Amino acid sequence: MLKELRQLWGSLPFKTEFAVLLSAWIALFHFLGNPTLGYVNTRSMFVWLNAIYSNAELNDSDDAFGRFVPMVVLALLVVRRHELAVAAKRLWAPGLLLLAAALLLHVAGFLVQQTRISVVAFLLGVYGLMGLMWGPAWLRAVFFPYFLFVFAIPVVAYLDGPTFRLRLLSTSFSTWVCTDLLGIRLLREGTLVFFPPVAALPGIPGRPAFQLDVAAACSGIRSATVVLLLTFAFAWLNFNSWWRRFVIVLASIPLALLGNIVRLVLTFSVSEWNKEAGAWIETKAGFVTFSVALLGVFVLGRILRERLPIAGVAGPDSDSDSDSDSDSPSDPGPSGPTPAPAA
């Protein structure tokens, strides 16, 4: 692997020029990257991002995993190092247009005091710099993994509406499964699920009424985001055709929702028997959501797998010249064998 990584490094032209321009681009966003000093008292977009991620960890928010996205992107690039090494590389003037568009976007984000817009501008500018130095073939080769950087942009603060609708959908569907299919007595009001009291019977203890609230953390948005990120990586590594990549990425969203519904059904079913055990599943069994969703992704990937030609098997239009040449004598031609030269 180290040899291939050195080959990739050696295939990159204008490395010094790229490093200088990238350093200047990073400096711009470090010293003039954050206009919202009232929230995080720093001019650096990178310090602002770190503060958002750290606060997300304290509040158990979905933004916290954004700090791990660069490592995922880097790992994918390393996996596809040979494809990147053989990509044609050249100076490409239209990369300046991407860089100019990124600069204008940053100015707009600065004026409206939206640092998230500046994060998008920074990512677009780095992409433009790569295009300027290494050309369109490189941009096509890195587009899919580079796109994963969108998952590093903190946007959970703007997802209250979609999150609530996901909670409502998951709650209504899971309670329908429990009441109509499993025969569990439940009442639902919005995202609240009520368990009516159970009278004591001889030898069977009763149970008081209680309720469960499908909180924002149980909406499925976190599992959907992480599953979507992993599905992007899975699709890029296992498929070459864009339509297959698109189908499997698109399917990851309902699969994540299905996984969350399965976890809620399991929570309600166990809560009917033991409230504490159901609460434990609700808070600790997030792996159920990921297991169901990723299993669905793998099954769909198996169905959509690309049929690669088998090495050594000739197609219907293939000739077998090499075999016939090795197994049969040379064709003497239409005029017969060549006579030996006269003495």
C-alpha positions in Angstrom: 0.0 0.0 0.0 2.8 2.4 0.8 4.3 1.9 -2.7 0.9 2.8 -4.2 0.5 5.8 -2.0 4.0 7.0 -3.1 2.9 6.4 -6.7 -0.2 8.6 -6.1 1.9 11.3 -4.5 4.4 11.2 -7.4 1.6 11.5 -9.9 0.4 14.8 -8.5 1.9 17.8 -10.4 2.2 21.4 -9.0 2.3 20.1 -5.4 4.1 23.2 -4.1 1.8 25.6 -5.9 -1.3 23.7 -4.6 0.1 23.8 -1.0 0.7 27.6 -1.2 -2.8 28.3 -2.5 -4.4 25.9 0.0 -2.5 27.5 2.9 -3.8 31.0 1.8 -7.3 29.6 1.5 -7.2 28.1 5.0 -5.7 31.3 6.4 -8.7 33.3 4.9 -11.2 31.1 6.7 -9.1 31.1 9.9 -8.8 34.9 10.2 -12.0 35.9 8.5 -14.2 32.8 8.6 -16.8 33.5 11.3 -18.9 36.6 11.5 -21.1 35.4 14.4 -18.9 36.6 17.3 -21.9 36.8 19.6 -22.2 33.0 19.6 -18.6 31.8 19.4 -16.1 34.5 20.1 -13.6 33.7 17.4 -12.8 34.8 13.8 -11.8 31.3 12.8 -14.4 29.1 11.0 -12.4 26.1 12.2 -12.6 27.1 15.9 -16.3 27.7 15.4 -16.8 24.3 13.9 -15.0 22.7 16.8 -17.1 24.6 19.3 -20.3 23.4 17.6 -19.1 19.8 17.5 -18.0 19.9 21.2 -21.3 21.4 22.2 -23.1 18.8 20.2 -21.3 16.1 22.2 -22.4 17.6 25.5 -26.0 17.9 24.2 -26.0 14.5 22.6 -26.7 16.1 19.2 -26.4 14.7 15.7 -23.8 17.3 14.8 -21.2 15.7 16.9 -20.2 13.0 14.4 -19.3 15.6 11.8 -15.7 15.7 13.2 -15.2 12.1 12.0 -16.3 12.8 8.4 -12.8 13.9 7.2 -11.4 10.6 8.4 -14.0 8.7 6.4 -13.3 10.7 3.3 -9.5 10.2 3.7 -10.0 6.4 4.2 -12.1 6.2 1.0 -9.5 8.1 -1.0 -6.8 5.7 0.3 -8.9 2.7 -0.7 -9.2 4.1 -4.3 -5.6 5.2 -4.5 -4.9 3.4 -7.7 -7.8 5.0 -9.5 -6.6 8.4 -8.3 -3.0 7.7 -9.4 -3.9 6.9 -13.0 -6.3 9.8 -13.4 -5.1 12.3 -16.0 -3.8 15.5 -14.3 -3.3 18.9 -15.8 -3.9 22.6 -15.2 -7.5 23.4 -15.8 -8.5 27.1 -16.0 -12.3 26.6 -15.2 -11.1 25.7 -11.7 -10.7 29.4 -11.2 -14.5 29.8 -11.7 -15.2 27.4 -8.9 -12.8 29.2 -6.7 -14.4 32.6 -7.5 -17.9 31.2 -6.9 -16.6 29.9 -3.5 -15.2 33.3 -2.6 -18.5 35.0 -3.5 -20.4 32.5 -1.5 -18.2 33.2 1.5 -18.8 36.9 1.2 -22.5 36.3 1.1 -22.3 34.1 4.2 -20.2 36.7 6.0 -22.7 39.4 5.2 -25.8 37.5 6.3 -23.8 36.1 9.3 -24.3 32.4 8.5 -21.0 30.6 9.1 -22.5 27.4 7.7 -22.6 29.1 4.3 -18.9 29.8 4.7 -18.3 26.1 5.5 -19.8 25.3 2.1 -17.7 28.0 0.5 -14.5 26.6 2.0 -15.3 23.1 0.7 -16.2 24.4 -2.7 -13.0 26.4 -2.8 -10.8 23.4 -2.0 -12.5 21.5 -4.7 -11.9 24.3 -7.2 -8.2 24.4 -6.2 -7.9 20.7 -6.9 -9.6 21.2 -10.3 -7.3 24.2 -11.1 -4.1 22.2 -10.4 -5.1 18.6 -11.4 -7.9 18.9 -13.9 -11.4 17.6 -14.5 -10.5 13.9 -14.5 -9.3 14.3 -10.9 -12.5 16.1 -9.9 -14.6 13.3 -11.3 -12.5 10.7 -9.5 -12.8 12.4 -6.1 -16.3 13.8 -6.4 -18.2 11.0 -4.7 -16.1 10.7 -1.5 -15.5 14.5 -1.4 -19.3 15.0 -1.4 -19.4 13.3 2.0 -18.1 16.5 3.5 -21.7 17.8 3.5 -22.2 15.5 6.5 -19.7 17.6 8.4 -21.8 20.8 8.1 -23.8 21.3 11.3 -27.4 21.6 10.3 -29.4 19.9 13.1 -30.5 23.3 14.4 -32.6 23.7 11.3 -34.1 20.2 11.3 -36.8 20.6 14.0 -39.6 20.3 11.5 -38.4 17.2 9.6 -37.3 15.6 12.9 -40.8 16.0 14.4 -42.4 14.6 11.3 -40.1 11.6 11.4 -41.0 11.1 15.1 -44.7 11.2 14.3 -44.4 8.8 11.4 -42.3 6.3 13.3 -44.6 6.5 16.4 -47.8 6.1 14.4 -46.6 3.2 12.3 -45.0 1.3 15.2 -48.1 1.7 17.4 -50.2 0.4 14.5 -48.0 -2.7 14.2 -48.3 -3.2 18.0 -52.1 -2.7 18.3 -53.4 -4.2 15.0 -50.8 -6.9 14.3 -49.5 -7.9 17.8 -52.6 -7.2 19.8 -50.9 -4.9 22.4 -53.1 -2.4 24.0 -51.7 1.1 23.3 -53.1 4.6 22.9 -51.2 7.2 21.0 -51.5 11.0 21.1 -48.9 12.6 18.9 -45.5 11.2 20.0 -46.9 10.1 23.4 -47.7 6.4 23.8 -49.9 5.4 26.7 -50.0 2.0 28.3 -53.3 1.4 30.1 -53.3 -0.2 33.6 -53.5 -4.0 33.9 -55.6 -5.5 36.7 -54.0 -8.0 38.9 -55.0 -11.6 38.5 -54.4 -14.6 40.7 -50.7 -15.3 40.5 -50.2 -12.5 38.1 -49.3 -9.0 39.4 -51.0 -6.0 38.0 -49.4 -2.9 36.4 -50.2 0.8 36.8 -50.7 2.9 33.7 -47.6 4.7 32.3 -46.5 6.5 29.1 -43.5 6.7 26.8 -42.5 9.7 24.8 -40.7 9.2 21.5 -38.2 12.0 22.0 -36.3 13.9 19.3 -33.3 11.5 19.8 -35.6 8.6 18.8 -36.9 10.3 15.7 -34.5 8.3 13.5 -32.7 11.4 12.0 -29.4 10.3 13.6 -29.6 6.8 12.3 -30.8 8.0 8.9 -27.8 10.4 8.7 -25.2 7.9 9.7 -26.7 5.1 7.5 -26.8 7.6 4.6 -23.1 8.4 5.2 -22.1 4.7 5.3 -24.3 3.9 2.3 -22.6 6.6 0.3 -19.2 5.0 1.1 -20.6 1.5 0.4 -22.0 2.5 -3.0 -18.8 4.3 -4.1 -16.6 1.3 -3.1 -18.8 -1.4 -4.6 -20.4 0.1 -7.8 -19.1 1.8 -10.9 -22.4 2.7 -12.5 -24.0 5.9 -11.2 -27.6 4.6 -11.4 -26.8 1.8 -9.0 -25.1 4.2 -6.6 -28.1 6.5 -6.8 -30.6 3.7 -6.1 -28.8 2.3 -3.1 -28.2 5.7 -1.6 -31.8 6.6 -2.1 -33.0 3.4 -0.5 -31.0 4.0 2.6 -33.4 6.6 3.9 -36.5 4.4 4.1 -34.3 1.5 5.3 -33.1 3.7 8.2 -36.8 4.6 8.9 -37.7 0.9 8.9 -34.9 0.2 11.3 -36.2 2.9 13.7 -39.7 1.5 13.5 -38.4 -2.0 14.3 -36.7 -0.6 17.4 -39.8 1.2 18.6 -42.0 -1.9 18.0 -39.5 -3.9 20.1 -39.5 -1.1 22.8 -43.3 -1.1 23.0 -43.5 -4.9 23.0 -41.0 -5.3 25.8 -42.5 -2.3 27.8 -45.8 -4.2 27.9 -44.0 -6.9 29.8 -41.5 -4.8 31.7 -41.3 -1.0 31.7 -37.7 -0.8 32.8 -36.5 -3.2 30.1 -38.5 -1.3 27.5 -36.8 1.9 28.6 -33.4 0.3 28.3 -34.1 -0.8 24.7 -35.4 2.7 23.9 -32.1 4.4 25.1 -29.5 1.7 24.6 -30.5 -0.4 21.7 -29.8 2.0 18.8 -27.8 -0.8 17.2 -31.1 -2.4 16.3 -31.8 0.5 13.9 -28.4 0.3 12.3 -28.5 -3.5 12.0 -31.8 -3.5 10.2 -30.9 -0.6 7.9 -27.4 -1.8 7.0 -28.7 -5.4 6.5 -31.2 -3.9 4.0 -28.4 -2.0 2.3 -26.2 -5.1 1.9 -29.1 -7.2 0.6 -30.0 -4.5 -2.0 -26.3 -4.3 -2.9 -26.3 -8.0 -3.5 -29.3 -7.7 -5.8 -27.8 -4.8 -7.7 -24.3 -6.2 -7.9 -22.5 -5.6 -11.1 -21.8 -8.7 -13.2 -18.1 -8.6 -14.1 -16.8 -10.6 -17.0 -15.1 -13.8 -16.0 -11.4 -13.9 -16.9 -10.4 -16.4 -19.5 -14.0 -16.9 -20.8 -14.3 -15.9 -24.5 -17.4 -14.2 -25.6 -19.6 -15.4 -28.4 -17.9 -13.2 -31.0 -14.3 -14.0 -29.8 -11.8 -15.8 -32.0 -9.6 -18.6 -30.8 -6.7 -17.7 -33.0 -4.1 -18.4 -30.3 -5.4 -21.8 -29.5 -5.7 -22.8 -33.2 -2.2 -21.5 -33.8 -0.7 -23.5 -31.0 -2.5 -26.7 -31.8 -2.4 -26.9 -35.6 0.4 -26.6 -38.1 0.9 -23.5 -40.0 -1.4 -22.9 -43.0 0.7 -23.4 -46.1 -1.5 -20.9 -48.0 -3.3 -21.3 -51.3 -0.1 -22.0 -53.4 1.0 -25.0 -51.3 4.3 -25.3 -49.3 7.2 -23.2 -50.2 9.9 -25.2 -52.1 13.4 -25.4 -50.7 16.0 -23.2 -52.4 18.0 -24.9 -55.1 21.5 -25.9 -54.3 
